[in-house]
């Protein structure tokens, strides 16, 4: 009986930890309010001098493309970056939104890790992130050819997520 009294708080704590972890996973799976709606009509200045920033026309480019919100200070962004480099080498168009970052830090980060982005807009104050409804970085959205949001991924996009991304890309290509 004394053992049960001693183990009860420990079991209760373990149960609460499990409940919180399961809840965090459900949060990652919540759909965006933007699904099946046009991407936010944001206009963002370019991060790099050799590539344009973002505007509504770039978001409705006539082909499916990804929009990735990232920052140099974001550790999960660094973890997902090789996945984006591989997707870019395969020809997947990727647009970037550099979120609440110092431009010099973001540029140095891209110089070190490589640049998978066709365009990068700078969101210094985070307003575009609010328009996109993000909960933090990284977040990735798939746009169809008309610029409508078809898929959202919260957190780092890892190789194990690429099959569902490919499926969403194929569906977006069909319209």
PEDA-V351094 format. One record per pair of residues at least 24 apart in sequence whose ideal C-beta (glycine too) atoms are under 7 Angstrom apart, sorted by the first residue. I is the first residue (numbers start at 0). J is the second residue. Records with the same first field share a line. If there is no record, write none. Layout:
# PEDA-V351094
I=J ; J
This chain:
# PEDA-V351094
27=153 ; 154
30=151
31=132 ; 148 ; 151
32=132
33=132 ; 148
34=148 ; 151
35=147
36=147 ; 148
37=146 ; 147
38=66 ; 142 ; 146 ; 148
39=127 ; 130 ; 131
41=127 ; 130
43=96 ; 120 ; 121 ; 122 ; 127
44=120 ; 121
45=119 ; 120
46=97 ; 102 ; 105 ; 106 ; 119 ; 121
47=106 ; 119
50=118 ; 119
51=118
52=118 ; 120 ; 121
53=94 ; 96 ; 118 ; 120
57=94 ; 118
58=142 ; 146
59=145 ; 146
61=144
62=92 ; 144
63=141 ; 142 ; 143 ; 144 ; 168 ; 171 ; 172
64=92 ; 93 ; 94 ; 142
65=91 ; 93 ; 94 ; 139 ; 140 ; 141
66=94 ; 96 ; 139 ; 140 ; 142
67=93 ; 95 ; 137 ; 139
68=96 ; 98 ; 128 ; 131 ; 133 ; 136 ; 137 ; 138
69=95 ; 97 ; 98 ; 136 ; 137
70=97 ; 98 ; 99 ; 100 ; 136
71=100 ; 104 ; 105 ; 108
72=100
73=136 ; 137
75=137 ; 154 ; 155
76=136 ; 137
78=155
79=137 ; 155 ; 156 ; 157
80=112
82=156 ; 157 ; 158 ; 161
83=115
84=113 ; 115
86=115
87=115
92=117
93=117
94=118
95=119
96=120 ; 122 ; 127
97=121 ; 122
98=122 ; 125 ; 128 ; 136
99=123 ; 125
141=167 ; 168 ; 171
143=171 ; 174
